[in-house]
């Protein structure tokens, strides 16, 4: 509601005038109070304007109660025009005009109010702000300077002048304004903290001055911090300013102190603990960050957002099981949090808990409209279960949704997954199509280069191109055992077993754990270079890793 206190006096005066109450004054007092006719006429005109201002204000209140904000603003505007002395009203109406993107109306109102001899610094400060919005640099500077002259101990004039210079890309002059403000004596804590925040803002906008401006901000905050009269709200703000200025340790110290001393106001402890968690997380102290969130949960165990944040911390600490547990609790407390379902399903897929992932996705599908992510993750989960027709069905649905809504989601990783499903299903022509599409989007995607190249090599297809693709992947990752194996295999298929032997031995060397396929290929290549005993040893190693009847048959045939 807009300010209106001064109007009650005007209403009483009008009532007295209408009812003739002035005639009840004692005669002597009456004769002394009767002004010259011209002055009396001016006084009555002024009173008439106040009455009109009140009438418009009352009409504005009625429109506002009726939820007609535009009509209300028109009435308030008329009230402010008729009573420019009411600065609280003028400032509020100007603010609403600015909020409604009508700076010209705000300018008209403030210009009239500023023409009064006793116009306050607040009027000139708001006028300067309007000039900034309208791109009138010189007028903005002049108005802000007048505001500073009228009230040098108030920050708002300096703030407007600072913004004016900064928006016109004059950071050095903006810095000088802050230095000028800093020379004020007897500045209170709010002034110093506001000035510190302007220094921080300057550092963010002008990296060349950041180190210097942050240091000045910290100096001001240190002055405030030494004052013992600060209340909880100011200390909370002080901690946030320290944090923004890069003094996270000092901020954490104040936050910890506040946690010990502050009353248990709803939401306040949670806010402070969340800030502490952010500081610890930014400082890579994830353990402390998680501890702070755990404390918040102790106070508010039904807050789903806290569990979601803890899940993110757990993922960063490579604790997917813990993350899944937190997300399950978040969903239980807030079943409408769609992102949590997808994140939980993604983790369950990574843990090879495919049935759990599909159950999570089914729950989400029952609550939310069909979307790309649900279909895509369903495709990945069914692929993991080797239910390839179902996987392809969901991938296809995801592709259709993305084409209609967000084509950028159909990236190289999507087409790689779709190609891999078709390859595992045995539909090599479709797999080839999607791998080629993947490589059109990302020609340097090493995993796709290797996958397509190896698929062709395994089937004895397009061997020269297969060699080219795998060689490109190997140049990108020269010590990747899978790529070394693929290149050895395509060389073997091209009847170059001696060259193949060098690469397959490197693949075995770089492999972190025994791989049945590598030893199988090594055995085949040893046979091709006429080293049957080494082939036997390689196949036997393959069988120790994984049972395979085809390899057993190879060993039997070698014995003959």
C-alpha positions in Angstrom: 0.0 0.0 0.0 1.2 3.5 -0.8 2.0 6.0 2.0 -0.9 8.2 3.0 -0.4 9.6 6.5 -0.3 13.3 5.6 -3.7 13.1 3.9 -5.6 12.7 7.2 -4.7 16.3 8.2 -5.9 17.5 4.8 -9.2 15.6 5.2 -9.8 17.2 8.6 -9.0 20.7 7.2 -11.4 20.2 4.4 -14.1 19.1 6.8 -13.6 22.2 9.0 -13.8 24.4 5.9 -17.0 22.9 4.8 -18.7 23.0 8.2 -17.7 26.6 8.9 -15.7 25.7 12.0 -13.2 28.6 11.4 -15.9 31.0 12.6 -15.7 29.5 16.1 -12.3 30.9 16.7 -12.1 33.8 19.3 -12.5 37.2 17.6 -9.0 38.4 18.5 -7.3 35.2 17.3 -9.5 35.4 14.2 -8.4 38.9 13.4 -4.8 38.0 13.7 -5.1 34.8 11.6 -7.0 36.3 8.7 -4.3 36.6 5.9 -4.1 39.0 3.0 -6.7 38.1 0.4 -4.0 37.0 -2.1 -2.4 34.7 0.5 -5.8 33.4 1.6 -6.6 32.6 -2.0 -3.2 30.7 -2.4 -3.8 28.9 0.8 -7.2 27.8 -0.3 -5.8 26.7 -3.6 -3.2 24.6 -1.8 -5.8 23.1 0.4 -7.9 22.3 -2.7 -4.9 20.5 -4.3 -4.4 18.4 -1.1 -8.1 17.5 -1.1 -7.8 16.4 -4.8 -4.6 14.5 -4.0 -6.4 12.6 -1.2 -9.4 11.9 -3.5 -7.1 10.4 -6.2 -5.2 8.4 -3.6 -8.4 7.0 -2.2 -9.5 6.1 -5.7 -6.2 4.4 -6.2 -6.6 2.3 -3.0 -10.0 1.2 -4.3 -8.6 0.2 -7.7 -5.8 -1.7 -6.0 -8.2 -3.6 -3.7 -10.1 -4.5 -6.9 -6.8 -5.9 -8.3 -6.6 -3.2 -11.0 -2.9 -2.2 -10.7 -2.8 -0.1 -13.8 -5.8 2.0 -12.9 -4.5 2.3 -9.3 -1.2 3.6 -10.6 -2.9 6.3 -12.6 -4.8 7.5 -9.6 -1.7 7.5 -7.4 0.2 9.4 -10.1 -2.5 12.1 -10.1 -2.2 12.2 -6.3 1.5 12.7 -6.4 1.3 15.4 -9.1 -1.0 17.4 -6.9 1.1 16.9 -3.8 4.8 16.9 -4.6 5.6 17.7 -1.0 4.7 14.1 -0.1 8.1 12.6 -1.1 7.3 9.2 0.2 4.4 9.0 -2.3 6.4 10.5 -5.1 9.2 8.0 -4.6 6.9 5.0 -4.5 4.9 6.1 -7.6 8.2 6.6 -9.4 9.4 3.2 -8.4 6.2 1.6 -9.7 6.6 3.4 -13.0 10.1 2.1 -13.3 8.9 -1.4 -12.4 6.3 -1.1 -15.2 9.0 0.0 -17.6 7.6 3.6 -17.8 10.7 5.7 -17.0 9.3 8.7 -18.8 6.4 9.0 -16.4 8.8 8.6 -13.4 11.0 11.3 -14.9 8.1 13.8 -15.2 7.0 13.2 -11.6 10.5 13.4 -10.1 11.5 16.4 -12.1 8.5 18.3 -10.7 9.3 17.2 -7.2 13.0 18.1 -7.5 12.0 21.7 -8.6 10.9 22.4 -5.0 13.5 24.4 -3.0 13.5 21.8 -0.1 13.6 18.7 -2.3 15.5 15.9 -0.5 18.5 13.9 -1.5 16.3 10.9 -2.0 14.4 12.7 -4.7 17.5 13.6 -6.6 19.0 10.1 -6.1 15.9 8.5 -7.6 16.0 11.1 -10.4 19.6 10.2 -11.2 18.6 6.6 -11.3 15.9 7.3 -13.8 18.3 9.3 -16.0 20.6 6.3 -16.0 17.7 4.1 -17.2 17.0 6.6 -20.0 20.7 6.8 -21.0 21.0 10.5 -20.1 24.5 10.4 -18.7 25.1 14.1 -17.9 21.8 14.6 -16.3 22.3 11.4 -14.2 25.7 12.7 -13.0 24.2 16.1 -12.1 21.3 14.6 -10.2 23.4 12.2 -8.3 25.9 15.0 -7.4 23.0 17.1 -6.0 21.9 14.1 -3.9 25.4 13.7 -2.5 25.6 17.5 -1.8 22.3 17.4 0.1 23.1 14.3 2.1 26.9 13.4 2.0 26.4 10.8 4.7 23.9 8.8 2.7 25.1 6.1 0.3 22.4 6.3 -2.3 23.8 9.3 -4.2 27.3 7.7 -4.4 25.7 4.5 -5.5 23.8 6.1 -8.3 26.8 8.0 -9.5 28.9 4.8 -9.3 26.4 2.9 -11.4 26.2 5.7 -13.9 29.9 5.6 -14.5 30.1 1.9 -14.6 27.3 1.5 -17.1 29.1 4.0 -19.3 32.2 1.9 -19.1 34.2 4.3 -17.0 35.4 2.0 -14.2 38.2 4.3 -13.0 35.8 7.2 -12.4 33.4 4.7 -10.7 36.3 3.8 -8.4 36.9 7.5 -7.6 33.3 7.8 -6.5 33.8 5.0 -4.0 36.9 6.6 -2.7 35.0 9.8 -2.2 32.3 8.0 -0.3 35.0 6.3 1.9 36.2 9.7 3.1 32.9 10.3 5.0 33.4 10.6 8.7 31.1 8.8 11.2 29.7 6.4 8.6 27.5 3.8 10.2 27.8 0.0 9.7 25.2 -0.1 6.9 27.0 2.6 5.0 30.3 0.8 5.2 28.9 -2.5 4.3 27.0 -1.0 1.3 30.2 0.7 0.2 32.1 -2.7 0.5 29.4 -4.3 -1.7 30.0 -1.6 -4.3 33.7 -2.4 -4.3 32.9 -6.1 -4.7 30.6 -5.3 -7.6 33.3 -3.2 -9.2 35.8 -6.1 -8.9 33.3 -8.4 -10.6 32.7 -6.0 -13.5 36.4 -5.0 -13.9 38.8 -7.9 -13.4 41.8 -5.5 -13.8 40.8 -3.8 -10.5 39.5 -6.9 -8.7 42.4 -7.6 -6.4 42.5 -3.9 -5.3 38.8 -3.5 -4.9 38.3 -6.7 -3.0 41.1 -5.6 -0.6 39.3 -2.3 0.0 36.0 -4.1 0.5 37.7 -6.4 3.1 39.2 -3.3 4.9 35.7 -1.8 5.2 34.2 -5.1 6.4 37.0 -5.4 9.0 36.0 -2.0 10.4 32.4 -3.1 10.7 33.4 -6.4 12.2 35.1 -4.7 15.1 31.9 -3.0 16.2 30.2 -4.8 19.0 26.7 -3.3 18.5 25.9 -5.4 15.4 22.7 -7.4 15.5 22.2 -10.9 14.0 20.9 -9.6 10.7 23.9 -7.3 10.1 26.4 -10.1 11.1 24.7 -12.4 8.7 25.0 -9.8 5.9 28.6 -9.2 7.0 29.4 -12.9 6.6 27.9 -13.0 3.1 29.9 -9.9 2.1 33.1 -11.5 3.3 32.2 -14.6 1.4 31.6 -12.6 -1.8 34.9 -10.7 -1.3 36.8 -14.0 -1.3 37.3 -14.2 2.5 35.6 -17.5 2.9 37.4 -18.5 6.0 36.3 -15.3 7.8 32.8 -15.8 6.5 32.8 -19.4 7.8 34.0 -18.2 11.2 31.1 -15.7 11.5 28.6 -18.3 10.3 29.8 -20.8 12.9 29.5 -18.1 15.6 26.0 -17.3 14.5 25.0 -20.9 14.7 26.1 -20.9 18.3 24.4 -17.7 19.3 21.4 -17.1 17.1 17.9 -18.0 18.2 16.2 -20.9 16.5 14.2 -18.8 14.1 12.5 -20.8 11.3 14.7 -21.1 8.3 17.6 -18.9 9.7 19.8 -21.8 10.9 19.2 -23.7 7.6 20.2 -20.6 5.6 23.5 -20.3 7.6 24.3 -24.0 7.4 23.6 -23.9 3.7 26.0 -21.0 3.3 28.6 -23.0 5.2 28.1 -26.0 3.0 28.7 -23.8 -0.1 31.9 -22.4 1.4 33.3 -25.8 2.3 32.2 -27.2 -1.1 33.9 -24.3 -3.0 37.0 -25.0 -0.9 36.9 -28.7 -1.9 36.1 -29.6 1.7 33.1 -31.8 0.7 33.2 -33.7 4.0 32.5 -30.6 6.0 29.9 -29.5 3.5 28.1 -32.8 3.9 28.3 -32.5 7.7 26.6 -29.2 7.6 23.8 -30.5 5.4 23.4 -33.5 7.8 23.0 -31.1 10.6 20.2 -29.3 8.7 18.5 -32.6 8.1 18.8 -33.3 11.9 16.8 -30.1 12.4 14.5 -30.5 9.4 14.4 -34.2 8.3 11.5 -33.6 5.9 13.3 -31.2 3.6 13.7 -32.9 0.2 16.1 -30.3 -1.2 18.6 -31.2 1.5 18.6 -34.9 0.5 19.0 -33.8 -3.2 22.1 -31.7 -2.3 23.6 -34.5 -0.2 23.1 -36.8 -3.2 25.2 -34.4 -5.3 27.9 -34.4 -2.7 27.9 -38.2 -2.6 28.2 -38.4 -6.4 31.2 -36.0 -6.3 32.7 -38.2 -3.6 32.1 -41.3 -5.9 29.6 -42.8 -3.5 26.7 -43.7 -5.9 25.0 -46.1 -3.5 24.7 -43.3 -0.9 23.6 -40.9 -3.6 20.8 -43.3 -4.6 19.7 -43.6 -1.0 19.5 -39.8 -0.6 17.6 -39.4 -3.9 15.1 -42.1 -2.9 14.4 -40.1 0.3 14.1 -36.9 -1.7 11.5 -38.5 -3.9 9.6 -39.9 -1.0 9.3 -36.5 0.6 8.6 -34.7 -2.7 7.1 -37.1 -5.3 6.6 -34.2 -7.7 10.4 -33.5 -8.1 10.8 -34.8 -11.7 14.6 -34.3 -12.0 15.2 -36.6 -8.9 13.7 -39.6 -10.7 15.9 -39.3 -13.7 19.0 -38.8 -11.6 18.2 -41.8 -9.4 17.6 -44.0 -12.5 20.9 -42.8 -14.0 22.7 -43.9 -10.8 20.9 -47.2 -10.7 21.9 -47.9 -14.3 25.5 -47.2 -13.4 25.3 -49.6 -10.5 23.9 -52.3 -12.8 20.6 -52.3 -10.9 18.6 -52.2 -14.1 15.4 -53.5 -12.6 15.4 -50.8 -10.0 16.1 -48.2 -12.7 13.2 -49.4 -14.8 10.9 -49.3 -11.7 12.0 -45.7 -11.0 11.4 -44.7 -14.6 8.0 -46.4 -14.6 7.0 -44.4 -11.5 8.1 -41.2 -13.2 6.3 -42.1 -16.3 3.1 -42.5 -14.3 3.4 -39.0 -12.8 4.9 -36.9 -15.6 4.3 -36.4 -19.3 6.4 -38.4 -21.7 9.8 -36.7 -22.2 13.1 -37.3 -23.8 15.1 -38.1 -20.7 12.7 -40.8 -19.4 12.6 -42.5 -22.8 16.4 -42.2 -23.3 17.2 -43.7 -19.9 14.6 -46.4 -20.5 16.5 -47.3 -23.7 19.8 -47.5 -21.8 18.3 -49.7 -19.1 16.7 -52.1 -21.5 19.9 -52.3 -23.5 21.7 -53.2 -20.2 19.2 -56.0 -19.8 19.8 -57.1 -23.4 16.2 -56.4 -24.2 17.2 -54.8 -27.4 13.8 -54.5 -29.2 12.4 -52.6 -26.1 15.6 -50.5 -25.9 15.3 -49.5 -29.6 11.6 -48.6 -29.1 12.4 -46.2 -26.3 15.4 -44.7 -28.1 13.2 -44.1 -31.1 10.6 -42.4 -28.9 13.3 -40.2 -27.4 14.5 -39.3 -30.9 11.0 -38.3 -32.0 10.5 -36.1 -28.9 13.9 -34.4 -29.3 13.3 -33.7 -33.0 10.1 -31.9 -32.1 11.3 -30.0 -29.0 15.1 -29.9 -28.5 17.1 -31.2 -31.5 20.3 -30.3 -29.7 19.7 -33.3 -27.4 20.4 -35.6 -30.3 24.1 -35.4 -29.9 26.9 -37.9 -30.7 26.4 -39.8 -27.4 22.7 -40.4 -28.2 23.5 -41.8 -31.7 26.4 -43.8 -30.3 24.1 -45.5 -27.8 21.5 -46.2 -30.5 24.2 -47.6 -32.8 25.5 -49.8 -30.1 22.1 -51.3 -29.4 21.5 -52.1 -33.1 25.0 -53.7 -33.2 24.3 -55.9 -30.2 21.0 -56.8 -31.7 22.8 -57.9 -34.8 21.3 -55.3 -37.1 24.7 -54.1 -38.5 23.3 -51.9 -41.3 21.3 -49.9 -38.8 24.2 -49.8 -36.4 26.4 -48.5 -39.2 23.9 -45.8 -40.1 23.8 -44.4 -36.5 27.5 -44.7 -35.9 28.1 -42.7 -39.2 25.6 -40.1 -37.9 27.4 -39.9 -34.6 30.7 -39.3 -36.4 29.2 -36.6 -38.6 28.4 -34.7 -35.4 31.7 -35.5 -33.7 34.5 -36.7 -36.1 37.0 -37.0 -33.2 34.8 -39.2 -31.0 37.4 -41.9 -30.4 35.0 -44.5 -28.9 32.7 -44.3 -31.9 35.6 -44.5 -34.4 36.8 -47.7 -32.6 33.4 -49.2 -32.3 32.4 -48.9 -35.9 35.9 -49.9 -37.1 36.0 -53.0 -34.9 32.4 -54.0 -36.0 33.5 -53.9 -39.6 36.8 -55.7 -38.8 34.9 -58.4 -36.9 32.6 -59.0 -39.9 35.4 -58.7 -42.4 33.6 -55.6 -44.0 35.1 -52.4 -45.3 38.5 -53.3 -44.0 40.5 -50.4 -45.4 38.0 -47.9 -43.9 38.0 -49.9 -40.7 41.7 -49.6 -40.4 41.5 -45.9 -41.0 38.9 -45.3 -38.3 40.7 -47.4 -35.7 44.0 -45.8 -36.5 42.4 -42.4 -35.9 41.0 -43.5 -32.6 44.4 -44.8 -31.6 46.1 -41.5 -32.4 43.7 -39.8 -30.0 44.3 -42.4 -27.3 47.6 -44.3 -28.0 47.6 -46.4 -24.9 43.9 -47.5 -24.9 44.0 -51.3 -24.8 40.7 -51.6 -26.6 41.8 -49.5 -29.5 45.2 -51.4 -29.6 43.3 -54.7 -29.7 40.9 -53.4 -32.5 43.9 -52.2 -34.6 45.6 -55.6 -34.1 42.5 -57.3 -35.2 41.9 -55.3 -38.4 45.6 -55.9 -39.3 45.0 -59.6 -38.7 42.0 -59.5 -41.0 44.1 -57.7 -43.6 46.5 -60.6 -43.4 49.3 -58.6 -41.6 49.7 -60.8 -38.5 53.3 -59.8 -37.7 52.3 -56.1 -37.4 49.2 -57.2 -35.6 51.3 -59.1 -33.0 53.0 -55.9 -31.9 49.7 -54.1 -31.2 48.0 -57.0 -29.5 51.0 -57.4 -27.1 50.8 -53.7 -26.3 47.0 -54.1 -25.7 47.7 -56.9 -23.1 50.5 -54.8 -21.5 48.3 -51.7 -21.1 45.2 -53.6 -19.9 44.6 -53.1 -16.2 43.1 -56.5 -15.7 43.0 -59.8 -17.7 40.7 -59.7 -20.7 39.4 -62.9 -22.3 38.9 -61.3 -25.7 42.5 -59.9 -25.8 44.0 -63.4 -25.0 41.6 -65.0 -27.6 42.9 -62.6 -30.3 46.5 -63.1 -29.2 46.1 -66.8 -29.6 44.7 -66.4 -33.2 47.5 -64.1 -34.1 50.2 -66.5 -32.7 48.7 -69.2 -34.8 49.0 -67.0 -37.9 52.7 -66.3 -37.2 53.3 -70.0 -36.6 53.9 -70.0 -32.8 51.3 -72.6 -31.7 52.7 -73.1 -28.2 52.3 -69.4 -27.4 48.8 -69.6 -29.0 47.9 -72.4 -26.6 49.1 -70.4 -23.6 47.1 -67.4 -24.7 43.9 -69.3 -25.1 44.3 -71.1 -21.8 44.6 -67.6 -20.1 41.5 -66.6 -21.9 39.6 -69.6 -20.5 40.8 -68.8 -16.9 39.1 -65.4 -17.3 35.9 -66.5 -18.9 34.6 -69.9 -20.1 34.1 -70.2 -23.8 33.3 -73.3 -25.9 34.7 -71.8 -29.1 38.1 -71.3 -27.5 38.0 -74.8 -26.1 37.4 -76.1 -29.7 40.4 -74.0 -30.9 42.6 -75.7 -28.3 41.3 -79.1 -29.3 42.0 -78.4 -33.0 45.5 -77.1 -32.1 46.2 -80.4 -30.3 45.5 -82.3 -33.4 
